[in-house]
């Protein structure tokens, strides 16, 4: 099994350490947002027609941004 060590040398680097450690939480938050939009599109029969286009656009934009950073949710 591979081992990865993250080393932060000072209190000033605390934000960078927290960002490194919270990466999985960020991924799950984006996943939850995407799934919320997906479920609204798929199951919310009261969703106005113009809003479904916006939800689709936001889902596409999430994927575009993730792709730009060479990331994916799957």
Secondary structure, 3 states (H helix, E strand, C coil): CCCCCCCCCCHHHHHHHHHHHCHHHHHHHHHHHHHHHHHHHHHCCCCCHHHHHHHHHHHHHHHHHHHHCCCCCC
